[in-house]
Amino acid sequence: MPEIELDAIDKNLLRACEKKSGNPRADIIAPLLGKGIQRRQLYERLKRLESAKLIRTDREARRGRALCYIEDAGKDAIRGREDPAPKGGWSP
């Protein structure tokens, strides 16, 4: 999984995906529009979150709509549990 650093906008997108899981991408980004962020930037961020396997986009379920679903890794990321195990493993 590609590692990305999440900023406040990314976390807001993940929260929107969690709250509106299964809704079209347009519904996910709607609350963030008008806050100095362009629509295209938000779609690019969704693409980046998808490539990091934090969300999943289903482009086949509804014709002409890309539906967003949050993955478990995305839920963990917004709760700050991206990597709960220490990097070096456990040692006594």
C-alpha positions in Angstrom: 0.0 0.0 0.0 1.4 3.4 -0.9 2.1 5.5 2.2 0.5 8.9 2.2 0.3 11.6 4.8 -3.2 12.6 5.6 -4.1 16.3 6.2 -7.3 17.7 7.5 -9.0 17.6 4.1 -8.1 14.0 3.5 -9.5 13.1 6.9 -12.7 15.0 6.2 -13.1 13.1 3.0 -12.6 9.8 4.8 -15.2 10.8 7.4 -17.6 11.7 4.6 -17.0 8.3 3.0 -17.6 6.6 6.3 -20.8 8.6 7.0 -22.1 8.3 3.4 -20.7 4.9 2.4 -22.1 3.7 -0.9 -23.0 7.2 -2.1 -21.6 8.8 -5.3 -18.4 10.7 -5.1 -20.2 13.9 -5.8 -22.1 13.5 -2.5 -18.9 12.8 -0.7 -17.2 16.0 -1.8 -20.2 18.3 -1.6 -19.7 19.4 2.0 -16.2 20.4 1.3 -16.9 22.6 -1.8 -16.9 26.3 -1.3 -14.2 26.2 1.3 -11.4 27.3 -1.0 -11.0 23.9 -2.5 -11.8 23.2 -6.1 -13.9 20.2 -7.2 -11.1 18.7 -9.3 -8.7 18.8 -6.3 -11.1 16.8 -4.2 -11.6 14.2 -6.9 -7.8 13.9 -7.2 -7.6 13.4 -3.4 -10.2 10.7 -3.6 -8.1 9.0 -6.3 -5.1 9.2 -4.0 -7.0 7.7 -1.1 -8.2 4.9 -3.3 -4.7 4.1 -4.5 -3.6 4.0 -0.8 -6.5 1.4 -0.2 -8.2 3.7 2.3 -11.4 3.8 0.2 -12.9 1.7 -2.6 -14.7 3.1 -5.6 -17.3 1.0 -7.4 -17.8 2.3 -10.9 -20.0 -0.6 -12.1 -22.9 -0.8 -9.6 -24.7 2.2 -10.9 -24.3 3.4 -14.5 -22.7 6.8 -14.6 -22.0 6.9 -10.9 -18.8 6.1 -9.0 -19.8 5.0 -5.5 -17.4 5.4 -2.6 -16.9 3.0 0.3 -14.5 3.3 3.2 -12.2 0.4 3.8 -11.1 -0.7 7.3 -7.7 0.9 6.8 -9.5 4.2 6.1 -11.5 3.9 9.3 -8.3 3.2 11.2 -6.6 6.2 9.6 -9.3 8.7 10.7 -9.1 7.3 14.2 -5.3 7.5 14.3 -4.7 3.8 14.3 -2.9 3.6 11.0 -0.1 1.3 12.4 -0.9 0.1 15.9 2.0 -2.3 16.1 5.5 -1.0 16.7 7.7 -1.1 13.6 10.5 -3.3 15.1 8.1 -5.9 16.5 7.8 -6.9 20.1 10.8 -7.9 22.1 11.0 -8.8 25.8 
